[in-house]
Amino acid sequence: MSTIVFATTNKDKVREISEITAGSDVNILTMSDIGYVEDIVEDGTTFTENATIKAKAVADYINTSKTDLKGAIVLADDSGLEIDYYDKKPGIMSHRWLGDRTYTQAMQDVLKDMEGVPDDKRTARFVCSMAAVLSDGQVITVLDTIEGIVGHEIIGDNGFGYDPFFYVPELGCTTAQLSTEDKNKISHRGKALRNIIGKLKDAGLI
């Protein structure tokens, strides 16, 4: 069984990656599982840079402090929402953009600000970059998206973050209205995870 350390403490992300890798011969560990408690400064300017920064930080920790895990693949993601009406903001600042607000409050503010804006001006996308640091230090990265629009209401409870107002016209619903299985098939993180897992399998690493 291969071991992948997923550089996150986000329970929703852990649940998502566990569901996507279910049935594979892969053991998923998190930062909490390996005792990593340091805050990682994500000072990159792109999703890919931030994902790589996180993966390298945890890989360095494993190589210096967790000899029993040496050789494990470290996987990290950076994801966010790009709203074209706001010149692709919040982008890599999607979490920090909240400030003291909850996600619901932030979505309510956006809906109020965009009231009356037509659908063709409400285009948006979720972006996810994943970086895998291999035992030899090599880095593999992927980037995937899901396109949609900022909806006109907050609806759905099977998701997290900005899912309840991210509307996918082709599906006629928000990503928070999808079942977990259906969301994983089309989500930015689901696509990126399958993409990078595929690359690792093709390379014979898992």
PyRosetta script that sets phi, psi and omega in degrees:
from pyrosetta import init, pose_from_sequence

init()
pose = pose_from_sequence("MSTIVFATTNKDKVREISEITAGSDVNILTMSDIGYVEDIVEDGTTFTENATIKAKAVADYINTSKTDLKGAIVLADDSGLEIDYYDKKPGIMSHRWLGDRTYTQAMQDVLKDMEGVPDDKRTARFVCSMAAVLSDGQVITVLDTIEGIVGHEIIGDNGFGYDPFFYVPELGCTTAQLSTEDKNKISHRGKALRNIIGKLKDAGLI")
pose.set_psi(1, 132.7)
pose.set_omega(1, 178.0)
pose.set_phi(2, -85.0)
pose.set_psi(2, 151.1)
pose.set_omega(2, 177.7)
pose.set_phi(3, -112.7)
pose.set_psi(3, 129.6)
pose.set_omega(3, 173.3)
pose.set_phi(4, -120.3)
pose.set_psi(4, 126.0)
pose.set_omega(4, 174.4)
pose.set_phi(5, -95.6)
pose.set_psi(5, 116.3)
pose.set_omega(5, -179.6)
pose.set_phi(6, -92.4)
pose.set_psi(6, 116.9)
pose.set_omega(6, -173.8)
pose.set_phi(7, -77.6)
pose.set_psi(7, 75.4)
pose.set_omega(7, 177.9)
pose.set_phi(8, -157.2)
pose.set_psi(8, 158.6)
pose.set_omega(8, 168.8)
pose.set_phi(9, -119.4)
pose.set_psi(9, 4.0)
pose.set_omega(9, -178.5)
pose.set_phi(10, -74.3)
pose.set_psi(10, 111.6)
pose.set_omega(10, -175.3)
pose.set_phi(11, -62.4)
pose.set_psi(11, -33.3)
pose.set_omega(11, 179.7)
pose.set_phi(12, -66.5)
pose.set_psi(12, -39.7)
pose.set_omega(12, 178.4)
pose.set_phi(13, -68.2)
pose.set_psi(13, -39.2)
pose.set_omega(13, 179.1)
pose.set_phi(14, -62.5)
pose.set_psi(14, -43.8)
pose.set_omega(14, 178.4)
pose.set_phi(15, -61.0)
pose.set_psi(15, -42.0)
pose.set_omega(15, -177.9)
pose.set_phi(16, -65.2)
pose.set_psi(16, -46.6)
pose.set_omega(16, -178.4)
pose.set_phi(17, -68.6)
pose.set_psi(17, -34.2)
pose.set_omega(17, 179.2)
pose.set_phi(18, -65.6)
pose.set_psi(18, -38.8)
pose.set_omega(18, 179.4)
pose.set_phi(19, -67.7)
pose.set_psi(19, -38.9)
pose.set_omega(19, -177.1)
pose.set_phi(20, -72.5)
pose.set_psi(20, -32.7)
pose.set_omega(20, -178.8)
pose.set_phi(21, -94.1)
pose.set_psi(21, 3.3)
pose.set_omega(21, 179.7)
pose.set_phi(22, -57.1)
pose.set_psi(22, 132.7)
pose.set_omega(22, -179.2)
pose.set_phi(23, 93.3)
pose.set_psi(23, -12.7)
pose.set_omega(23, 177.4)
pose.set_phi(24, -89.2)
pose.set_psi(24, 156.8)
pose.set_omega(24, -179.3)
pose.set_phi(25, -86.6)
pose.set_psi(25, 60.7)
pose.set_omega(25, -175.6)
pose.set_phi(26, -132.7)
pose.set_psi(26, 132.2)
pose.set_omega(26, 175.8)
pose.set_phi(27, -98.8)
pose.set_psi(27, 119.1)
pose.set_omega(27, -178.2)
pose.set_phi(28, -97.7)
pose.set_psi(28, 123.8)
pose.set_omega(28, 173.2)
pose.set_phi(29, -115.3)
pose.set_psi(29, 156.7)
pose.set_omega(29, 178.7)
pose.set_phi(30, -116.6)
pose.set_psi(30, 176.0)
pose.set_omega(30, 177.4)
pose.set_phi(31, -59.6)
pose.set_psi(31, -38.0)
pose.set_omega(31, 178.4)
pose.set_phi(32, -64.3)
pose.set_psi(32, -39.5)
pose.set_omega(32, -179.1)
pose.set_phi(33, -61.9)
pose.set_psi(33, -33.1)
pose.set_omega(33, -176.5)
pose.set_phi(34, -99.6)
pose.set_psi(34, 3.9)
pose.set_omega(34, 176.7)
pose.set_phi(35, 79.9)
pose.set_psi(35, 20.3)
pose.set_omega(35, 179.3)
pose.set_phi(36, -84.2)
pose.set_psi(36, 118.0)
pose.set_omega(36, -175.3)
pose.set_phi(37, -121.6)
pose.set_psi(37, -1.5)
pose.set_omega(37, -178.1)
pose.set_phi(38, -72.8)
pose.set_psi(38, 146.0)
pose.set_omega(38, 172.3)
pose.set_phi(39, -79.2)
pose.set_psi(39, 130.9)
pose.set_omega(39, 179.1)
pose.set_phi(40, -95.2)
pose.set_psi(40, 124.8)
pose.set_omega(40, 179.6)
pose.set_phi(41, -80.1)
pose.set_psi(41, 111.3)
pose.set_omega(41, -179.9)
pose.set_phi(42, -92.6)
pose.set_psi(42, 85.9)
pose.set_omega(42, -175.4)
pose.set_phi(43, -107.6)
pose.set_psi(43, 21.0)
pose.set_omega(43, 175.8)
pose.set_phi(44, -74.1)
pose.set_psi(44, 169.1)
pose.set_omega(44, -179.6)
pose.set_phi(45, -107.3)
pose.set_psi(45, -1.1)
pose.set_omega(45, 178.2)
pose.set_phi(46, -137.5)
pose.set_psi(46, 163.9)
pose.set_omega(46, 176.0)
pose.set_phi(47, -59.0)
pose.set_psi(47, -41.7)
pose.set_omega(47, -177.5)
pose.set_phi(48, -66.2)
pose.set_psi(48, -40.5)
pose.set_omega(48, 178.3)
pose.set_phi(49, -62.4)
pose.set_psi(49, -44.2)
pose.set_omega(49, -178.9)
pose.set_phi(50, -67.1)
pose.set_psi(50, -39.5)
pose.set_omega(50, 177.3)
pose.set_phi(51, -62.3)
pose.set_psi(51, -41.3)
pose.set_omega(51, -179.7)
pose.set_phi(52, -67.0)
pose.set_psi(52, -40.6)
pose.set_omega(52, 178.0)
pose.set_phi(53, -58.4)
pose.set_psi(53, -46.4)
pose.set_omega(53, -179.3)
pose.set_phi(54, -64.7)
pose.set_psi(54, -45.4)
pose.set_omega(54, -178.5)
pose.set_phi(55, -63.5)
pose.set_psi(55, -42.6)
pose.set_omega(55, -179.5)
pose.set_phi(56, -66.2)
pose.set_psi(56, -38.0)
pose.set_omega(56, -179.7)
pose.set_phi(57, -62.3)
pose.set_psi(57, -44.2)
pose.set_omega(57, -179.6)
pose.set_phi(58, -72.0)
pose.set_psi(58, -36.5)
pose.set_omega(58, 177.3)
pose.set_phi(59, -62.8)
pose.set_psi(59, -41.5)
pose.set_omega(59, 177.7)
pose.set_phi(60, -61.8)
pose.set_psi(60, -41.1)
pose.set_omega(60, 178.9)
pose.set_phi(61, -62.3)
pose.set_psi(61, -44.9)
pose.set_omega(61, 179.7)
pose.set_phi(62, -61.7)
pose.set_psi(62, -44.4)
pose.set_omega(62, -176.0)
pose.set_phi(63, -68.5)
pose.set_psi(63, -24.4)
pose.set_omega(63, -178.6)
pose.set_phi(64, -103.0)
pose.set_psi(64, -24.0)
pose.set_omega(64, -172.8)
pose.set_phi(65, -123.1)
pose.set_psi(65, -20.6)
pose.set_omega(65, -174.8)
pose.set_phi(66, -123.6)
pose.set_psi(66, 72.5)
pose.set_omega(66, -175.0)
pose.set_phi(67, -61.2)
pose.set_psi(67, -27.1)
pose.set_omega(67, -180.0)
pose.set_phi(68, -70.2)
pose.set_psi(68, -15.8)
pose.set_omega(68, 179.8)
pose.set_phi(69, -106.8)
pose.set_psi(69, 4.7)
pose.set_omega(69, 179.4)
pose.set_phi(70, -57.7)
pose.set_psi(70, 134.9)
pose.set_omega(70, -177.3)
pose.set_phi(71, 98.6)
pose.set_psi(71, -12.3)
pose.set_omega(71, 177.3)
pose.set_phi(72, -68.0)
pose.set_psi(72, 146.5)
pose.set_omega(72, 174.7)
pose.set_phi(73, -82.2)
pose.set_psi(73, 133.6)
pose.set_omega(73, 177.5)
pose.set_phi(74, -106.7)
pose.set_psi(74, 126.0)
pose.set_omega(74, -177.5)
pose.set_phi(75, -117.4)
pose.set_psi(75, 135.7)
pose.set_omega(75, 176.9)
pose.set_phi(76, -139.9)
pose.set_psi(76, 152.9)
pose.set_omega(76, 176.8)
pose.set_phi(77, -129.3)
pose.set_psi(77, 156.1)
pose.set_omega(77, 167.6)
pose.set_phi(78, -135.4)
pose.set_psi(78, 129.2)
pose.set_omega(78, -175.4)
pose.set_phi(79, -141.0)
pose.set_psi(79, 163.3)
pose.set_omega(79, -179.6)
pose.set_phi(80, -176.6)
pose.set_psi(80, 179.6)
pose.set_omega(80, -177.6)
pose.set_phi(81, -109.4)
pose.set_psi(81, 130.4)
pose.set_omega(81, 173.7)
pose.set_phi(82, -110.7)
pose.set_psi(82, 121.3)
pose.set_omega(82, 177.4)
pose.set_phi(83, -109.9)
pose.set_psi(83, 116.6)
pose.set_omega(83, -175.1)
pose.set_phi(84, -63.0)
pose.set_psi(84, -31.6)
pose.set_omega(84, 177.9)
pose.set_phi(85, -59.4)
pose.set_psi(85, -28.7)
pose.set_omega(85, 178.7)
pose.set_phi(86, -105.3)
pose.set_psi(86, 29.1)
pose.set_omega(86, -179.7)
pose.set_phi(87, 55.6)
pose.set_psi(87, 45.4)
pose.set_omega(87, 177.0)
pose.set_phi(88, 70.3)
pose.set_psi(88, 12.7)
pose.set_omega(88, 172.3)
pose.set_phi(89, -81.3)
pose.set_psi(89, 156.0)
pose.set_omega(89, 3.8)
pose.set_phi(90, -77.8)
pose.set_psi(90, -16.3)
pose.set_omega(90, 174.6)
pose.set_phi(91, 57.1)
pose.set_psi(91, -130.5)
pose.set_omega(91, -177.6)
pose.set_phi(92, -68.4)
pose.set_psi(92, -9.4)
pose.set_omega(92, 178.6)
pose.set_phi(93, -97.8)
pose.set_psi(93, 16.9)
pose.set_omega(93, -171.3)
pose.set_phi(94, -54.3)
pose.set_psi(94, -38.4)
pose.set_omega(94, 179.0)
pose.set_phi(95, -81.1)
pose.set_psi(95, -45.9)
pose.set_omega(95, -178.8)
pose.set_phi(96, -66.5)
pose.set_psi(96, -25.1)
pose.set_omega(96, 178.4)
pose.set_phi(97, -60.1)
pose.set_psi(97, -24.1)
pose.set_omega(97, -179.8)
pose.set_phi(98, -61.7)
pose.set_psi(98, -38.0)
pose.set_omega(98, -172.5)
pose.set_phi(99, 64.7)
pose.set_psi(99, -128.3)
pose.set_omega(99, 179.0)
pose.set_phi(100, -91.6)
pose.set_psi(100, 3.1)
pose.set_omega(100, -177.8)
pose.set_phi(101, -82.3)
pose.set_psi(101, 156.5)
pose.set_omega(101, 167.8)
pose.set_phi(102, -82.2)
pose.set_psi(102, 168.3)
pose.set_omega(102, 176.2)
pose.set_phi(103, -60.6)
pose.set_psi(103, -39.3)
pose.set_omega(103, 179.7)
pose.set_phi(104, -62.0)
pose.set_psi(104, -43.6)
pose.set_omega(104, 179.1)
pose.set_phi(105, -64.0)
pose.set_psi(105, -40.6)
pose.set_omega(105, 179.0)
pose.set_phi(106, -64.1)
pose.set_psi(106, -42.5)
pose.set_omega(106, 178.8)
pose.set_phi(107, -65.0)
pose.set_psi(107, -39.6)
pose.set_omega(107, 177.9)
pose.set_phi(108, -61.8)
pose.set_psi(108, -39.7)
pose.set_omega(108, 178.6)
pose.set_phi(109, -63.9)
pose.set_psi(109, -41.9)
pose.set_omega(109, 179.4)
pose.set_phi(110, -65.4)
pose.set_psi(110, -44.9)
pose.set_omega(110, -179.5)
pose.set_phi(111, -61.7)
pose.set_psi(111, -39.1)
pose.set_omega(111, 177.8)
pose.set_phi(112, -66.1)
pose.set_psi(112, -43.0)
pose.set_omega(112, -178.9)
pose.set_phi(113, -67.1)
pose.set_psi(113, -33.0)
pose.set_omega(113, -176.3)
pose.set_phi(114, -98.7)
pose.set_psi(114, 12.6)
pose.set_omega(114, 179.6)
pose.set_phi(115, -57.8)
pose.set_psi(115, 127.5)
pose.set_omega(115, -179.8)
pose.set_phi(116, 89.0)
pose.set_psi(116, -8.9)
pose.set_omega(116, 178.6)
pose.set_phi(117, -74.2)
pose.set_psi(117, 127.2)
pose.set_omega(117, -177.7)
pose.set_phi(118, -68.8)
pose.set_psi(118, 160.1)
pose.set_omega(118, -175.6)
pose.set_phi(119, -58.3)
pose.set_psi(119, -34.6)
pose.set_omega(119, -177.7)
pose.set_phi(120, -71.8)
pose.set_psi(120, -8.4)
pose.set_omega(120, 175.7)
pose.set_phi(121, -107.9)
pose.set_psi(121, 5.4)
pose.set_omega(121, -176.9)
pose.set_phi(122, -106.7)
pose.set_psi(122, 13.9)
pose.set_omega(122, -176.4)
pose.set_phi(123, -58.8)
pose.set_psi(123, 143.3)
pose.set_omega(123, -177.0)
pose.set_phi(124, -157.4)
pose.set_psi(124, 168.8)
pose.set_omega(124, 177.2)
pose.set_phi(125, -154.6)
pose.set_psi(125, 148.2)
pose.set_omega(125, 166.7)
pose.set_phi(126, -91.1)
pose.set_psi(126, 136.2)
pose.set_omega(126, -179.4)
pose.set_phi(127, -121.1)
pose.set_psi(127, 138.3)
pose.set_omega(127, 174.6)
pose.set_phi(128, -137.5)
pose.set_psi(128, 125.7)
pose.set_omega(128, 170.2)
pose.set_phi(129, -110.7)
pose.set_psi(129, 138.0)
pose.set_omega(129, 175.2)
pose.set_phi(130, -121.9)
pose.set_psi(130, 139.5)
pose.set_omega(130, 177.7)
pose.set_phi(131, -124.6)
pose.set_psi(131, 135.0)
pose.set_omega(131, 176.4)
pose.set_phi(132, -118.6)
pose.set_psi(132, 124.0)
pose.set_omega(132, 175.3)
pose.set_phi(133, -99.8)
pose.set_psi(133, 121.9)
pose.set_omega(133, -177.6)
pose.set_phi(134, -87.4)
pose.set_psi(134, 172.3)
pose.set_omega(134, -176.2)
pose.set_phi(135, -62.3)
pose.set_psi(135, -26.4)
pose.set_omega(135, 179.6)
pose.set_phi(136, -91.7)
pose.set_psi(136, 6.9)
pose.set_omega(136, 179.0)
pose.set_phi(137, 90.4)
pose.set_psi(137, -8.2)
pose.set_omega(137, 178.1)
pose.set_phi(138, -63.9)
pose.set_psi(138, 144.1)
pose.set_omega(138, -179.4)
pose.set_phi(139, -116.7)
pose.set_psi(139, 129.8)
pose.set_omega(139, 174.7)
pose.set_phi(140, -113.6)
pose.set_psi(140, 131.9)
pose.set_omega(140, -179.8)
pose.set_phi(141, -128.8)
pose.set_psi(141, 152.2)
pose.set_omega(141, 173.4)
pose.set_phi(142, -140.4)
pose.set_psi(142, 160.5)
pose.set_omega(142, 176.4)
pose.set_phi(143, -143.7)
pose.set_psi(143, 130.0)
pose.set_omega(143, 179.8)
pose.set_phi(144, -137.6)
pose.set_psi(144, 160.3)
pose.set_omega(144, -177.8)
pose.set_phi(145, -137.7)
pose.set_psi(145, 165.2)
pose.set_omega(145, 164.5)
pose.set_phi(146, -130.8)
pose.set_psi(146, 128.2)
pose.set_omega(146, -176.9)
pose.set_phi(147, -92.6)
pose.set_psi(147, 146.3)
pose.set_omega(147, 177.4)
pose.set_phi(148, -168.8)
pose.set_psi(148, -155.8)
pose.set_omega(148, 176.0)
pose.set_phi(149, -137.2)
pose.set_psi(149, 162.2)
pose.set_omega(149, 169.7)
pose.set_phi(150, -75.2)
pose.set_psi(150, 117.2)
pose.set_omega(150, -178.1)
pose.set_phi(151, -68.4)
pose.set_psi(151, -174.5)
pose.set_omega(151, -178.2)
pose.set_phi(152, -104.9)
pose.set_psi(152, 0.3)
pose.set_omega(152, 178.0)
pose.set_phi(153, -156.2)
pose.set_psi(153, 163.9)
pose.set_omega(153, 176.4)
pose.set_phi(154, -94.9)
pose.set_psi(154, 118.7)
pose.set_omega(154, -174.8)
pose.set_phi(155, -149.9)
pose.set_psi(155, 139.5)
pose.set_omega(155, 179.3)
pose.set_phi(156, 104.6)
pose.set_psi(156, 145.5)
pose.set_omega(156, -178.4)
pose.set_phi(157, -130.1)
pose.set_psi(157, 11.9)
pose.set_omega(157, 178.5)
pose.set_phi(158, -106.2)
pose.set_psi(158, 70.9)
pose.set_omega(158, -179.2)
pose.set_phi(159, 179.9)
pose.set_psi(159, -166.1)
pose.set_omega(159, 177.1)
pose.set_phi(160, -154.0)
pose.set_psi(160, 173.5)
pose.set_omega(160, -179.7)
pose.set_phi(161, 63.0)
pose.set_psi(161, -129.5)
pose.set_omega(161, -176.3)
pose.set_phi(162, -91.9)
pose.set_psi(162, 9.1)
pose.set_omega(162, -178.4)
pose.set_phi(163, -51.7)
pose.set_psi(163, -41.8)
pose.set_omega(163, -172.4)
pose.set_phi(164, -66.7)
pose.set_psi(164, -12.8)
pose.set_omega(164, 175.3)
pose.set_phi(165, -120.7)
pose.set_psi(165, 10.7)
pose.set_omega(165, 176.6)
pose.set_phi(166, -93.2)
pose.set_psi(166, 105.0)
pose.set_omega(166, -172.8)
pose.set_phi(167, -99.7)
pose.set_psi(167, 131.2)
pose.set_omega(167, 178.6)
pose.set_phi(168, -106.1)
pose.set_psi(168, 102.8)
pose.set_omega(168, -174.9)
pose.set_phi(169, -54.1)
pose.set_psi(169, -39.2)
pose.set_omega(169, -178.0)
pose.set_phi(170, -62.9)
pose.set_psi(170, -26.4)
pose.set_omega(170, -178.5)
pose.set_phi(171, -99.8)
pose.set_psi(171, -17.4)
pose.set_omega(171, 179.8)
pose.set_phi(172, 72.0)
pose.set_psi(172, 27.2)
pose.set_omega(172, -179.7)
pose.set_phi(173, -159.6)
pose.set_psi(173, 170.5)
pose.set_omega(173, 173.6)
pose.set_phi(174, -84.9)
pose.set_psi(174, 164.3)
pose.set_omega(174, 178.1)
pose.set_phi(175, -68.9)
pose.set_psi(175, -17.2)
pose.set_omega(175, 176.8)
pose.set_phi(176, -81.0)
pose.set_psi(176, -8.7)
pose.set_omega(176, 177.6)
pose.set_phi(177, -95.0)
pose.set_psi(177, -7.4)
pose.set_omega(177, -179.0)
pose.set_phi(178, -81.5)
pose.set_psi(178, 151.5)
pose.set_omega(178, 170.8)
pose.set_phi(179, -66.6)
pose.set_psi(179, 159.1)
pose.set_omega(179, 179.4)
pose.set_phi(180, -57.3)
pose.set_psi(180, -42.8)
pose.set_omega(180, -179.2)
pose.set_phi(181, -62.3)
pose.set_psi(181, -45.5)
pose.set_omega(181, -179.1)
pose.set_phi(182, -68.7)
pose.set_psi(182, -37.6)
pose.set_omega(182, 179.1)
pose.set_phi(183, -64.2)
pose.set_psi(183, -43.0)
pose.set_omega(183, -179.1)
pose.set_phi(184, -62.1)
pose.set_psi(184, -27.5)
pose.set_omega(184, -179.9)
pose.set_phi(185, -69.6)
pose.set_psi(185, -31.4)
pose.set_omega(185, -172.5)
pose.set_phi(186, -117.5)
pose.set_psi(186, -12.7)
pose.set_omega(186, -173.8)
pose.set_phi(187, -67.7)
pose.set_psi(187, 155.7)
pose.set_omega(187, 177.6)
pose.set_phi(188, -57.6)
pose.set_psi(188, -42.3)
pose.set_omega(188, -179.4)
pose.set_phi(189, -72.1)
pose.set_psi(189, -38.5)
pose.set_omega(189, 177.2)
pose.set_phi(190, -62.1)
pose.set_psi(190, -44.4)
pose.set_omega(190, 178.5)
pose.set_phi(191, -62.5)
pose.set_psi(191, -47.4)
pose.set_omega(191, -177.2)
pose.set_phi(192, -64.2)
pose.set_psi(192, -40.4)
pose.set_omega(192, -179.5)
pose.set_phi(193, -65.2)
pose.set_psi(193, -46.5)
pose.set_omega(193, 178.4)
pose.set_phi(194, -63.2)
pose.set_psi(194, -36.1)
pose.set_omega(194, 179.0)
pose.set_phi(195, -62.4)
pose.set_psi(195, -50.0)
pose.set_omega(195, -175.3)
pose.set_phi(196, -75.2)
pose.set_psi(196, -34.7)
pose.set_omega(196, 175.3)
pose.set_phi(197, -62.5)
pose.set_psi(197, -38.8)
pose.set_omega(197, 177.1)
pose.set_phi(198, -61.8)
pose.set_psi(198, -41.3)
pose.set_omega(198, 178.6)
pose.set_phi(199, -65.2)
pose.set_psi(199, -39.5)
pose.set_omega(199, 179.2)
pose.set_phi(200, -66.7)
pose.set_psi(200, -38.5)
pose.set_omega(200, 177.6)
pose.set_phi(201, -67.4)
pose.set_psi(201, -42.7)
pose.set_omega(201, 179.9)
pose.set_phi(202, -60.8)
pose.set_psi(202, -31.9)
pose.set_omega(202, -179.9)
pose.set_phi(203, -85.4)
pose.set_psi(203, 0.2)
pose.set_omega(203, 179.2)
pose.set_phi(204, 72.6)
pose.set_psi(204, 23.7)
pose.set_omega(204, -175.3)
pose.set_phi(205, -92.1)
pose.set_psi(205, -19.5)
pose.set_omega(205, 175.9)
pose.set_phi(206, -139.0)
pose.dump_pdb("model.pdb")
